[in-house]
Amino acid sequence: MPKSTVYGPVASWRLGRSLGIDLLCTEQKTCNFDCVYCQLGPNAKPVTERQEFVQLTKLSDDVQASKGAEADLVTFAGMGEPTLASNLGPAINLVKSALGLPVAVFTNGAMLKREDVRRDLCLADIIIVKMDAPDAGLFQRINRPAPGIQLSDILQGLQLLRLEFKGKLMIDVMLTDLNRGYGNGLQFNVRCGIPDQVHLNTPLRQSSMRPLRKEEVEDVRKNWFWNLKAITVYDPRKPMQVVALDEVETEARQPTKPKGAAQPAGTPPASRII
């Protein structure tokens, strides 16, 4: 089980040097999704209710110990879905006050219809919402949500968030062989959030799914996202040099070694780029 709520910094092709915050700190993935490409492996038991996993006193101690780390911003991610932590809002305020850095939150959007979740998220400077599926069928196949979670609810929640959030809203599309042929539906769903920026991603970290080639991602961008602010996949020829505070803590959340299902034959070595 991770010992610290802080990990990294890691290199983010979207955000720069990212210092991670994990409000879950569980031994296994804690999430209401079980995405087919997840680097954390399979979800033993989906979690759907918000609860406090880590006390703020623990977070405060860990954040104080991380002062001096070379980072451009702080990101809430870690061992699963950050919005499952009921103290996310106070944690964002604590981190902002202690480190004086912008705060980003990665979320799968499953709980965006909840007012308390949106209220917490609106304390961040950047929100990055996952949107991998063009329709309900592929949503079940790719994201494998817990029972009761519907793609239509996520789209409604995303629209509500856009009305309330004053910061920068980004949408991240994880492209694989499962969805790259459905660009029309993907871009329609992405547009529902009226995002400030769109990221066309592919599994760069340890995954059971093959990462798409750069030209495959570029093909999706040209055909379906040409008139949106889109960023294609990170260019591995220009790596960002980042040294983690603790390699063990970082490896637990950003594994470069096999965890769960093995990668397909011929898949490039896993990266810690996010």
C-alpha positions as a printed Julia matrix, in Angstrom:
274×3 Matrix{Float64}:
   0.0    0.0     0.0
   1.32   3.5    -0.8
   2.76   5.28    2.23
   2.51   8.86    1.0
  -0.32  10.82   -0.58
   2.26  12.64   -2.71
   4.1   11.08   -5.65
   6.13  12.21   -8.62
   6.79  14.66  -10.1
   6.15  12.98  -13.42
   6.31  14.33  -16.94
   2.97  15.34  -18.45
   2.86  16.05  -22.19
  -0.26  18.11  -21.49
   0.63  20.0   -18.33
   4.4   19.97  -17.71
   6.04  18.72  -14.5
   3.2   17.27  -12.46
   3.34  16.57   -8.71
   0.71  13.95   -7.96
  -1.74  13.84   -5.06
  -3.48  10.57   -4.21
  -6.44  11.02   -1.84
  -7.2    7.3    -2.08
  -3.86   5.64   -1.2
  -5.38   2.17   -1.46
  -3.48  -1.02   -2.17
  -5.57  -1.74   -5.25
  -7.39   0.47   -7.72
 -10.33   2.34   -6.19
 -12.66   3.38   -8.98
 -16.18   3.29  -10.35
 -14.75   2.43  -13.79
 -12.63  -0.53  -14.85
 -11.26   0.83  -18.12
  -9.9   -1.81  -20.43
  -6.63   0.12  -20.88
  -6.01   1.09  -17.22
  -2.37   0.91  -16.12
  -3.44  -0.04  -12.58
  -4.84  -3.38  -13.69
  -8.32  -4.83  -13.09
 -10.76  -3.44  -10.55
 -11.37  -6.1    -7.9
 -14.46  -4.35   -6.5
 -15.94  -1.12   -7.89
 -16.46   1.72   -5.42
 -19.41   4.02   -6.04
 -19.91   5.98   -2.8
 -17.82   8.93   -1.65
 -15.86   8.44    1.55
 -12.78   9.74    3.33
  -9.81   7.55    2.51
  -7.04   9.82    3.82
  -7.25  12.4     6.6
  -6.25  15.96    5.8
  -3.62  15.91    8.57
  -1.83  13.11    6.7
  -2.1   15.02    3.42
  -0.73  18.16    5.08
   2.3   16.32    6.47
   3.06  14.72    3.09
   2.65  18.0     1.21
   4.99  19.79    3.61
   7.57  17.07    3.05
   7.32  17.56   -0.72
   8.12  21.27   -0.66
  11.01  22.04   -2.94
  10.03  19.54   -5.61
  10.41  20.96   -9.12
   6.84  21.04  -10.38
   4.69  23.25  -12.59
   1.42  22.18  -11.02
  -0.26  19.65   -8.75
  -2.59  16.96  -10.09
  -5.12  14.89   -8.15
  -5.16  11.37   -9.59
  -3.45   8.36   -8.02
  -4.96   4.93   -7.33
  -8.31   5.58   -8.97
 -11.09   8.17   -9.27
 -10.29  11.3    -7.14
 -13.92  12.44   -6.82
 -14.65   9.35   -4.7
 -12.74  11.13   -1.91
 -15.33  13.06    0.11
 -12.7   15.56    1.29
 -11.51  16.49   -2.2
 -12.58  20.14   -1.87
 -10.73  20.83    1.4
  -7.74  18.91    0.05
  -7.54  21.16   -3.02
  -7.61  24.26   -0.81
  -4.93  22.78    1.47
  -2.59  22.0    -1.42
  -3.07  25.41   -3.03
  -2.32  27.17    0.24
   0.73  25.04    1.05
   2.42  24.91   -2.36
   1.11  27.95   -4.23
   0.84  25.93   -7.45
  -2.1   25.53   -9.87
  -4.2   22.44   -9.19
  -5.58  20.03  -11.79
  -7.96  17.13  -11.23
  -8.3   14.11  -13.5
 -11.8   12.6   -13.42
 -13.77  10.02  -15.37
 -16.87  12.22  -15.03
 -19.05   9.48  -13.52
 -20.16  11.68  -10.6
 -20.47  15.04  -12.35
 -24.25  15.15  -11.92
 -23.71  15.43   -8.15
 -23.7   19.01   -6.93
 -21.21  18.29   -4.12
 -18.75  16.78   -6.6
 -18.97  19.76   -8.96
 -18.58  22.14   -6.03
 -15.34  20.43   -5.04
 -14.03  20.3    -8.59
 -14.72  24.0    -9.14
 -12.01  24.79   -6.57
  -9.39  23.5    -9.01
  -7.72  25.54  -11.75
  -7.88  22.77  -14.36
 -10.3   19.86  -14.72
  -9.52  17.05  -17.14
 -12.5   14.83  -17.92
 -12.21  11.46  -19.64
 -14.39  10.84  -22.72
 -13.53   7.62  -24.52
 -16.86   6.36  -25.85
 -19.04   7.49  -28.77
 -22.11   5.6   -27.55
 -23.55   3.59  -24.66
 -22.44   0.26  -26.08
 -18.78   1.15  -26.4
 -18.95   2.95  -23.05
 -19.71  -0.4   -21.44
 -17.0   -2.14  -23.45
 -14.2    0.42  -22.99
 -14.83   2.02  -19.6
 -16.69  -0.89  -17.95
 -18.51   1.31  -15.4
 -20.03   0.17  -12.13
 -23.73  -0.74  -12.37
 -26.0    2.29  -12.72
 -23.48   4.62  -14.35
 -24.71   5.8   -17.74
 -22.92   7.73  -20.48
 -25.94  10.05  -20.8
 -25.57  11.04  -17.12
 -21.9   11.88  -17.66
 -22.76  14.1   -20.61
 -25.41  15.92  -18.57
 -22.99  16.36  -15.69
 -20.33  17.67  -18.05
 -22.7   20.33  -19.33
 -23.56  21.38  -15.77
 -19.87  21.57  -14.9
 -19.18  23.79  -17.9
 -21.82  26.25  -16.66
 -20.32  26.43  -13.18
 -16.57  26.03  -13.63
 -14.56  29.2   -14.24
 -11.21  27.52  -14.8
  -9.79  25.58  -17.73
 -11.83  22.55  -18.78
 -10.01  19.9   -20.79
 -11.34  16.65  -22.23
  -9.08  13.66  -22.68
  -9.93  11.05  -25.31
  -8.02   7.78  -24.93
  -7.78   6.38  -28.44
  -7.37   2.64  -28.97
  -8.33   0.14  -31.63
 -11.77  -0.05  -29.98
 -12.85   3.55  -30.63
 -10.61   5.11  -33.27
 -13.12   4.25  -35.99
 -15.9    6.21  -34.23
 -14.58   9.75  -34.56
 -17.99  11.25  -35.36
 -19.58  10.07  -32.12
 -16.5   10.93  -30.09
 -16.29  14.51  -31.28
 -20.04  14.98  -30.75
 -19.74  13.9   -27.1
 -16.63  16.01  -26.59
 -18.43  19.08  -27.9
 -21.14  18.64  -25.25
 -18.65  19.93  -22.69
 -17.57  22.98  -24.74
 -13.98  22.32  -23.6
 -11.15  24.81  -23.66
  -8.84  22.1   -24.9
  -9.07  18.54  -26.21
  -6.36  15.92  -25.75
  -6.17  12.99  -28.13
  -4.34  10.41  -26.05
  -3.35   6.76  -26.42
  -2.07   4.25  -23.82
   1.51   5.39  -23.24
   1.79   3.65  -19.87
   1.55  -0.03  -18.94
  -1.66  -1.3   -20.53
  -3.35  -4.33  -22.04
  -4.18  -2.21  -25.08
  -1.89  -1.38  -27.97
  -0.95   2.3   -28.18
  -1.9    3.78  -31.52
   0.84   5.02  -33.77
   1.28   8.77  -34.0
  -0.05   8.79  -37.58
  -3.19   6.9   -36.45
  -3.92   9.53  -33.81
  -3.2   12.28  -36.31
  -5.67  10.7   -38.73
  -8.44  10.93  -36.1
  -7.54  14.56  -35.42
  -7.59  15.56  -39.09
 -10.86  13.83  -39.87
 -12.93  14.63  -36.78
 -11.23  17.18  -34.5
  -9.73  19.53  -37.06
 -11.75  22.55  -35.86
 -11.16  22.02  -32.12
  -8.13  22.84  -29.99
  -6.62  19.37  -30.03
  -3.27  18.02  -28.92
  -2.05  14.79  -30.47
  -0.03  12.12  -28.7
   3.17  13.01  -26.9
   6.31  12.89  -29.04
   8.71  10.42  -27.36
  11.62  11.93  -29.23
  11.5   14.97  -26.94
  11.25  13.56  -23.4
  10.94  15.87  -20.42
  13.53  15.19  -17.73
  11.79  14.79  -14.36
  13.12  13.12  -11.22
  10.57  11.64   -8.8
  10.83  12.37   -5.08
  10.29   8.67   -4.34
  10.47   6.07   -7.09
   8.52   3.43   -5.14
   5.6    5.78   -4.44
   5.53   6.92   -8.07
   5.73   3.41   -9.5
   2.65   2.44   -7.45
   0.53   5.01   -9.34
   2.4    5.21  -12.64
   3.69   1.66  -13.18
   6.24   0.97  -15.86
   6.3   -2.75  -15.03
   3.48  -5.2   -15.88
   0.5   -5.07  -13.54
  -2.54  -7.22  -14.25
  -2.9   -8.24  -17.9
   0.3   -8.24  -19.92
   0.79  -5.91  -22.85
   0.24  -7.32  -26.35
   3.3   -8.69  -28.13
   5.28  -5.97  -29.87
   4.02  -3.17  -27.59
   6.71  -0.58  -26.8
   8.01  -0.41  -23.21
   5.7    1.44  -20.84
   6.32   5.12  -20.24
   5.53   7.31  -17.26
   4.42  10.13  -19.53
   0.88  11.28  -18.65
